[in-house]
Amino acid sequence: MNETVRELLRKIGLATFVSAVLGFFALPLLWLAFTPFDANPGIAVSLPDFTLHNFQVLLDNPYALASLRNSVLLAAGTAALVVTAASLAAYALSRVRVPGRDVLLYVLLLLSSIITGTAAMVPIFLLAFNLHLIDSRLGVILVLTGGLLPASIFLLKDFTDATPTSYEEAARVFGASPLQILRHVVVPVIRPGLATVAVWTVAQVWGDFLMPFLLLRNPDKAPASVIMYTFYTEGGQPDLPLISTFSLLYSLPVVLMYLFVSRRYGFRFHGGIKR
């Protein structure tokens, strides 16, 4: 009997703990879901006094929707550049025997983890200034690409190492060039890795604040992560109707990307060649 009571208390305690943790993480999401439709939004979660006026306020802001477009441009450009450069570098590092190859890769990965954007912002700004890349989306894309490349190469090299070289040898017999082998043989096999790197890159760029804030001067070019910090009233108070509505729209692309990848791949990534 005592054993049964202890087991019951253990289950109740576990359920209470899990419920508390879920509630802790669910409250901000509930605030994000309800507040944009509330006529009198506040910092507490409550049933909204339904209105769509907050969305009209968002549309009246001259920078809100343009900043979302800028975020899409930065994320897409960085993801394309990172996936392309990382796949080429990972394939070369996987197939070409270079002395100290693995040490070099680990050193790059270590340095990219230790030297963060905050620590390197002064030399990055000076480099961008000397290259005339200040207030340029291209400059932001190149800087973000440089920061994300080491980890991307490290991830893709593991996928490339798992690709059987017999496929490449067969393609080489039929006269395929190295780029043709990479495009038609290796890329279909490492497609899961490419998708992983692309999603990770988009998520990193989408939420990045420091580099766009540091390098972009024109508010017409600023991404959503920077523009959000300008949503204050004339009295210096946070504009909750605008912030909540913009936050909802700002989070939707990442959620849609997750749903697309989950629907397309689920938790099982498959390559293009079956053994």
C-alpha positions in Angstrom: 0.0 0.0 0.0 2.8 2.4 0.9 4.6 1.6 -2.3 1.4 2.4 -4.3 1.1 5.7 -2.5 4.7 6.6 -3.1 4.3 5.8 -6.8 1.2 7.9 -7.1 2.9 10.8 -5.3 5.9 10.5 -7.6 3.6 10.6 -10.7 1.7 13.6 -9.3 5.0 15.4 -8.6 6.4 14.7 -12.0 3.2 15.8 -13.7 3.2 19.0 -11.7 6.8 19.7 -12.6 6.3 19.1 -16.3 3.1 21.3 -16.2 5.0 24.1 -14.6 7.8 23.9 -17.1 5.4 23.8 -20.0 3.4 26.7 -18.6 6.7 28.7 -18.2 7.4 28.3 -21.9 3.7 28.6 -23.0 3.0 31.9 -21.4 5.1 34.0 -23.9 3.6 32.1 -26.8 0.1 32.8 -25.5 1.0 36.5 -25.1 2.3 36.5 -28.7 -0.9 34.8 -30.0 -3.4 37.0 -28.1 -1.9 40.4 -27.7 -1.9 41.5 -31.4 -5.7 41.1 -31.4 -6.2 43.0 -28.1 -7.5 46.6 -28.2 -5.7 47.3 -24.9 -2.6 45.2 -24.9 -0.5 44.8 -21.8 2.4 42.7 -20.6 0.1 40.2 -18.9 -1.6 37.3 -20.7 -5.4 37.8 -20.9 -8.3 37.1 -23.3 -8.2 39.9 -25.9 -10.7 42.5 -26.5 -10.8 41.5 -30.2 -9.7 44.1 -32.8 -7.7 44.3 -36.0 -6.6 47.9 -35.5 -3.2 46.9 -34.4 -2.5 45.4 -37.8 -3.6 48.8 -39.4 -1.1 50.5 -37.1 1.6 48.1 -38.3 0.7 48.8 -42.0 1.0 52.5 -41.3 4.5 52.2 -40.0 6.9 53.0 -43.0 9.6 50.5 -42.0 7.8 47.5 -40.6 7.0 45.5 -43.7 10.1 46.6 -45.6 12.2 45.3 -42.7 10.7 41.9 -43.1 11.6 41.9 -46.8 15.1 42.9 -45.8 15.3 40.0 -43.4 14.2 37.6 -46.1 16.9 39.0 -48.5 19.7 38.8 -45.9 18.6 35.3 -44.8 18.2 33.9 -48.3 21.4 35.5 -49.6 23.5 34.2 -46.6 22.0 30.7 -46.8 22.7 30.5 -50.5 26.3 31.6 -50.1 26.9 29.5 -47.0 25.5 26.3 -48.6 27.4 26.8 -51.8 30.7 27.6 -50.3 30.4 25.1 -47.5 29.6 22.2 -49.9 32.5 23.0 -52.1 34.9 23.3 -49.2 33.6 20.2 -47.5 33.9 18.1 -50.6 37.5 19.3 -51.2 38.5 18.7 -47.5 36.8 15.2 -47.6 38.5 14.0 -50.8 41.8 15.8 -51.0 44.5 14.6 -48.6 46.1 17.8 -47.2 48.5 17.7 -44.3 47.0 19.0 -41.2 43.5 19.1 -42.8 41.6 17.9 -39.7 43.6 20.2 -37.4 42.9 23.2 -39.6 39.2 22.4 -39.6 39.0 22.1 -35.8 41.0 25.3 -35.3 38.7 27.2 -37.6 35.7 25.8 -35.7 37.2 26.6 -32.3 38.1 30.2 -33.3 34.7 30.8 -34.8 33.2 29.7 -31.4 35.6 31.7 -29.2 35.8 35.0 -31.3 32.2 36.1 -31.3 30.7 38.9 -33.3 30.9 41.2 -30.2 34.6 40.6 -29.8 35.3 41.1 -33.5 33.0 44.0 -34.3 35.7 46.7 -34.4 37.9 44.9 -36.9 34.9 43.8 -38.9 33.6 47.4 -39.1 37.1 48.7 -40.2 37.3 45.9 -42.8 33.8 46.7 -44.1 34.7 50.4 -44.1 37.9 49.9 -46.1 36.0 47.7 -48.6 33.2 50.3 -49.0 30.6 47.8 -47.7 29.1 50.0 -45.0 25.3 50.4 -45.5 25.4 47.5 -48.0 23.3 44.4 -47.7 26.1 42.6 -49.5 28.5 43.5 -46.7 26.2 42.1 -44.1 25.7 38.9 -46.1 29.5 38.5 -46.5 30.2 39.1 -42.8 27.5 36.7 -41.7 28.6 34.1 -44.2 32.2 34.3 -42.8 31.0 33.7 -39.3 28.8 30.7 -40.2 31.1 28.9 -42.7 33.4 27.0 -40.3 30.5 25.2 -38.5 28.8 24.6 -41.8 31.9 23.1 -43.4 32.4 20.9 -40.3 28.8 19.6 -40.6 28.9 19.0 -44.3 32.3 17.3 -44.2 30.8 14.5 -42.0 28.0 14.0 -44.5 30.5 14.0 -47.4 32.8 11.5 -45.7 29.9 9.1 -45.5 29.4 9.2 -49.3 30.9 6.0 -50.9 33.7 7.0 -53.3 32.6 4.1 -55.6 29.7 6.3 -56.9 32.2 9.0 -57.8 34.6 6.5 -59.5 31.8 5.2 -61.6 30.9 8.7 -62.7 34.5 9.5 -63.4 34.8 6.5 -65.7 32.0 8.0 -67.8 33.9 11.2 -68.1 32.3 13.4 -65.5 34.2 16.4 -64.3 34.7 17.1 -60.6 32.0 19.7 -60.6 29.6 17.3 -62.4 30.4 14.6 -59.8 29.7 17.1 -57.0 26.4 18.3 -58.5 25.0 15.0 -59.8 26.4 12.4 -57.4 27.5 14.0 -54.1 24.9 16.7 -53.6 21.9 14.3 -53.9 23.5 12.1 -51.2 24.3 14.9 -48.8 21.0 16.7 -49.4 20.0 16.1 -45.7 23.2 18.0 -44.7 22.5 20.8 -47.1 19.0 21.2 -45.7 20.3 21.2 -42.2 22.8 23.9 -42.9 20.3 26.0 -44.8 17.7 25.9 -42.1 20.3 26.6 -39.4 21.8 29.5 -41.4 18.3 31.1 -42.0 17.5 30.8 -38.3 20.8 32.4 -37.3 20.5 35.3 -39.7 16.9 35.9 -39.0 17.5 36.6 -35.3 20.8 38.4 -35.7 20.9 42.0 -34.5 24.5 43.1 -34.0 25.9 42.9 -37.6 23.0 44.6 -39.4 22.9 47.2 -36.6 26.6 47.8 -37.0 26.9 47.9 -40.8 23.6 49.3 -42.0 22.9 53.0 -41.7 19.8 53.5 -43.8 16.6 52.3 -42.0 15.2 51.3 -45.4 17.8 48.5 -45.5 17.5 47.5 -41.8 16.1 44.0 -41.1 13.2 43.2 -38.7 15.5 42.4 -35.8 16.9 46.0 -35.9 13.6 47.8 -36.7 11.9 46.2 -33.8 14.0 48.1 -31.4 12.7 51.4 -32.7 9.0 50.7 -31.8 8.6 53.2 -28.9 6.1 55.9 -28.3 7.0 59.6 -28.1 7.3 59.3 -24.3 9.9 56.5 -24.6 7.5 53.7 -23.7 7.4 50.4 -25.7 4.6 50.6 -28.3 2.9 47.3 -27.3 0.3 47.2 -30.0 3.0 47.6 -32.7 5.6 45.3 -31.0 3.1 42.5 -30.4 1.7 42.6 -33.9 5.1 42.9 -35.5 6.5 40.0 -33.3 3.7 37.8 -34.6 4.5 38.5 -38.2 8.3 38.3 -37.5 7.9 34.8 -36.0 5.7 33.4 -38.8 8.4 32.8 -41.5 10.5 30.7 -39.1 7.5 28.7 -38.0 6.5 28.1 -41.6 10.0 27.1 -42.5 10.0 24.6 -39.6 6.6 23.2 -40.8 7.8 22.9 -44.4 11.0 21.1 -43.4 9.2 18.9 -41.0 6.6 18.0 -43.6 9.2 17.5 -46.3 11.7 15.5 -44.3 10.3 14.8 -40.8 12.9 13.5 -38.5 14.4 11.3 -41.1 16.6 12.8 -43.8 17.1 10.7 -46.9 19.7 11.1 -49.5 19.2 10.8 -53.3 21.1 7.4 -53.8 20.0 4.3 -52.1 22.5 1.6 -51.4 
